[in-house]
Structure formats: C-alpha cells, structure tokens
Amino acid sequence: MRGMEIIRFFLSTGWLAKIVLLILLLFSLGSWSVILAKARELGRARKETLAFLQRFRKAQRLNEVAESVGQFRTTPLAGMFQAGYAELEAQIRAARRREGTGAPLRVKSLDGVARALQRAIGAEAERLQRTLPFLATTASVTPFIGLFGTVWGIMNTFRAIGATGSTSIVTVAPGIAEALVNTAAGLLAAIPAVVAYNHLLAKVRHLRRRMDDFLLEFVNLVERNFT
C-alpha cells in the first residue's frame, strides 16, 4: 500500500521534480552497486593477501611462489610479486649472457627491482581504487541536486500562492511536499555514499600499507640471496 502511495506521489509531481528524483535514484542505485561490489572485492583481496604472504614466507624458492601465484587473483601482492620476479629473472639472464651460464645468480641493480615493485604498487593501487571516485561524486553532488529540487518545489509553492491568493494547506502542501521529498532523496543518496567511501578507502589504504611492507620484504630477500 505504501509503495502505491509513493508511486502516486511521484506521478503527481511536476516534470522537473520527476527528473530530479530519477537522477537521484540512478545515483543511489549506482553507488549501492559500487559499494557491494567493492566491499566483496576488498574483502577477498584482504583474505588472499594473508594467504599469499603465508605462502611467500614458507616457500624455499621464489619459483615455487611463481608457480602458484595464479591461485591468488585479487590480492595486489600477486601482481607485485610477478613484477619483481620478472625484473629479477631479466637481470639474472642478462648477467648470464655476459658472464656465461655458470655464473652465480646475481642482480646488477637492486634499485631496478625496487622500481619494478613501485610501478606495480601504482598499478595495483589504481585498480583497488577504481569506481571509488563515483562514490565521492555521489556524496558531493546529490545533496545539491536535491537542493535544486527543493528550491524548485518552494518556487512552485509561491507560484500557487500568487495564483490563488490563498495560503491554505491545500495550496502550499503539494509544493512543500515536493521540496521536502527532494531534500530527503538527496540525503538518502549522499549519506550511504560518503560513509561507504570513507570505509572502503580505509581498506584500500590498509592494503597499500601491506604493499609497501611487501616491497621491503621482497627487496630484502633479493639483497640477501642475489647480491
């Protein structure tokens, strides 16, 4: 019954109010789809990060980790490892070409390995933050869209008063109701978006700290074993 009342109210509003409410509805649906998808993605990334670190620290050789890295699809550490391992292999192959196949496994530039990991961090951080700007946009824009609808509803109220010369509740109620609904719709779209944005961004930052720590751990391992 309440749903039918909402539909009837929506149909009774003016054309501009309908457009405003539809825009706010689209923003709200879009932000909730981003929230749910990103929350699942970051939750899986956190679990896989812990599992990957355990696998990395238990492995006797780096090629053991390289063989199993495909199992970890969401953790950013997998992409970092692949970038660092590829640079490590490239330097070892270059050293063997210069010194012969019997040469010891050595890297020429530890900084090159660190730079490869840094580039991977940038790419992984960008991937993790993808779609989050939509939440920030929703949080900042929708209150103003709702405010525009509010102002328009109040203008309709004054227009009705001017046309009828009456300030009765029958005259002012439609415009005021339209204005309040637009205000509420703007806040309903903005509040979940801003709360979710801050929460999800904190998770991304936590994973970024994990990536920074893994960079140091990988570089230290290479320094101990290949220099």
Beta strands, then each sheet from edge to edge (+ up, - down):
end
